[in-house]
Amino acid sequence: MIPVARPLIGQEEEEAVLAVLRSGIIAQGPEVERFEAEFAAVCGARYAVAVMNGTIALYLALLAHNIGPGDEVITTPFSFIATANSILMTGATPVFVDIDPHTYNLNTDQIAAAITSRTRAIMPVHLYGQPADMAPIMNLAERHHLAVIEDAAQAIGATYRGQPVGSFGTGCFSLYATKNVTSGEGGMITTNDPAIAYRLRLLRNHGSRVRYYHELLGYNFRMTDLQAAIGRAQLAKCERFTSQRIANAAFLNQTIRHPAVITPQVRPEVRHVFHQYTIRVTTNRDEAIRQLNAAGVGTAIFYPLPIPQQPLYQKLGIEADTPVANQIAREVIALPVHPALSEADLRQIAAAVNALTVTEAVVAG
Ligand SMILES: *Cc1c(COP(=O)(O)O)cnc(C)c1O
């Protein structure tokens, strides 16, 4: 079976970890500092702050913007649970706006109607590696004095009108094993605002700048030098990995031809880094997955249940009217697109999709 995701770890990562192990500094130290500087440069941001994982990155970004109980944060229903959960963790309330049916990112036409006197931030997700429509989001944020916290967990290296994601607002990245760049587990927060960067560094480390003096309630959310060493070796390969993902996606887009399958659409103003290559099967997804797996093609569903439909959110009574997200969640299938795929793998994936015998949906209207 061609796996749907596979971390590409090489000799560079192995040697970097060994060097740290032998250095005597294995918790947060100079490797983390170097990783932060390199990461900030890739994102076109002044500062980057390394933390334990992407979920913590989102949580600390919200805390750094003083978001908490009584506040509302506008976000998407169609993402990994950590996006909205980070808002809950602060005591604030997530407010869900439906998604665009072509990009599956926030439908920016619907954001204005969701803004109330309690709204403090907008949290767009650059889903699958395709940047959200940042121009209207930044406009609305400026007009209503809202923070913008980008969930860029899937989108390192992506750009919108030439500008890297993570440099619009406060950017939150994940370095989890299957992400485009990994450190095993890890997270990074990017910002151009020195006050936010300062608060993030305090929050990450027990509210402490000078050892054993504590200015605010902080945590131990630090990254280790072992992870930073892996992350640096990965970051050096990021551009190569990303170009390969984009080329793989282009091949699949050109080669897949099936009346019941919709291939990903890339907006002209973005660089989509294809963390996921997600098709939609407009009829009988379960059967399509069965046939793909039988043909040796690994698949995954990101995400089978929109966040407001999750039992946790139902129990909390957080209401959301997101019919597009509900529909898309029933249709998506992620196919392998990672840089470890061979040309033969890519042909096999496209052929398996083209051979699907699910019947064509009757399109209404
Ligand atoms: C992976 C991911 C996260 C969480 O990152 P972790 O490092 O796994 O905590 C958050 N949001 C999105 C969209 C993700 O894909």
The ligand as an SDF file (V2000), in Angstrom:
LIG
                    3D

 15 15  0  0  0  0  0  0  0  0999 V2000
   -1.5580   19.4200   13.0130 C   0  0  0  0  0  0  0  0  0  0  0  0
   -2.5080   20.5350   13.1810 C   0  0  0  0  0  0  0  0  0  0  0  0
   -2.6460   21.2340   14.3930 C   0  0  0  0  0  0  0  0  0  0  0  0
   -2.0350   20.7800   15.6920 C   0  0  0  0  0  0  0  0  0  0  0  0
   -0.6750   20.5810   15.6530 O   0  0  0  0  0  0  0  0  0  0  0  0
    0.0100   19.5600   16.6930 P   0  0  0  0  0  0  0  0  0  0  0  0
    1.4670   19.8040   16.4760 O   0  0  0  0  0  0  0  0  0  0  0  0
   -0.4090   18.1840   16.2700 O   0  0  0  0  0  0  0  0  0  0  0  0
   -0.4460   19.8950   18.0550 O   0  0  0  0  0  0  0  0  0  0  0  0
   -3.4800   22.3390   14.4320 C   0  0  0  0  0  0  0  0  0  0  0  0
   -4.1630   22.7300   13.3500 N   0  0  0  0  0  0  0  0  0  0  0  0
   -4.0850   22.0820   12.1720 C   0  0  0  0  0  0  0  0  0  0  0  0
   -4.8600   22.6040   11.0110 C   0  0  0  0  0  0  0  0  0  0  0  0
   -3.2640   20.9520   12.0450 C   0  0  0  0  0  0  0  0  0  0  0  0
   -3.2120   20.3090   10.8870 O   0  0  0  0  0  0  0  0  0  0  0  0
  1  2  1  0
  2  3  1  0
  2 14  2  0
  3  4  1  0
  3 10  2  0
  4  5  1  0
  5  6  1  0
  6  7  2  0
  6  8  1  0
  6  9  1  0
 10 11  1  0
 11 12  2  0
 12 13  1  0
 12 14  1  0
 14 15  1  0
M  END
$$$$
